[in-house]
Structures are given as structure tokens and as C-alpha cells.
Amino acid sequence: MVSCAVAPRGQVLRPLRHSRILVAGAEALQKLLDGGEGVERHCREIVELEDQADVVTCEVLLAVRKSFITPFDRGDIKDLIQSMDDAIDMMHKVVKMVRLFEQTSFEPRMREMGAVIVEAAHLTAEAIPLLEKSVPTSHGSALLPRRSPRSRSAPTGCTTQT
């Protein structure tokens, strides 16, 4: 279960951090699909990364709600972070199925799909920084909230509770 603390108004949104988690999850999925004795270790890694991604998603959605950005930008940011979160959630579903059916070997086509997922995750991670540069708004970047001089406190973020 994820509980969220209120993020300060000046906190930078974190889709780049989420994209890095997405890449790590995709790489762990590809290793999982290689099969063998490391399957369970990679399953645990994906579950841990999915938990981290949920925390980042929570932080971004809270920051979007509390930041001064246009509704169009707000919707784009929300769609982007939720799409990345959906991708790592699907990786977690693969883990559940692998564990349920006690799979330790996978067909070549499955491994090929894993490689494509890794490639897509890397492309996503490369594209995120370009969004900040390519979407100017009246207050700078669509991915950065307007910052007041008084909002320099450290972010409180989100925490995961079990």
C-alpha cells in the first residue's frame, strides 16, 4: 500500500526517475526470461522496482495537483507517468504468472519480446529529457512546476507501507 505525503510546491516532477526504474524493470524482466536459477531473484527485483515506481507515480501525481501548470500540461504529465507505471505493472503481472506456474524456462519468442521491451524502455528514458526542452510554456518547462522563492524546503515524498 502506498501512502503519500504532501510534496512542497517547488518540487520538481519525476518522470525521468520513473523512466530509469522502467528501464531497470525491463532489464530485470529480460534476465528473468533467460530462465534458469536466477528467475526468483529477478522476480523479487521486478516487484521491488514496481513498488518504487508506485512511489514515484504518487509523487508526480501529487506534484501535478499542487503545481501551477496549464491543464493541458497537467493531463500530458499524468498520462505519461501513468503509462510508464502501467508498463512496470505489467512486468509485475508477468512475475505473478511465472511464480504461479513455477516457470523457469521460456520460449525464444518470449525472450525476443523481453528484448523489445528493454529497447522500448530505453527509448522512453531517452525521450523524457527531450520533453522538457521541446515543450515551452509561459513559466518555462511543462515538466517543472512554477517555483516561488520561498519554496526551497526539501521534498517529503511518498513512503511505502506494508
Secondary structure, DSSP 8 states (H G I E B T S, - for coil): -EEE----TT----HHHHHHHHHHHHHHHHHHHT-GGGHHHHHHHHHHHHHHHHHHHHHHHHHHHHS---HHHHHHHHHHHHHHHHHHHHHHHHHHHHHHTT-----HHHHHHHHHHHHHHHHHHHHHHHHHHH-EETTEETTS----TT--S----EEE--
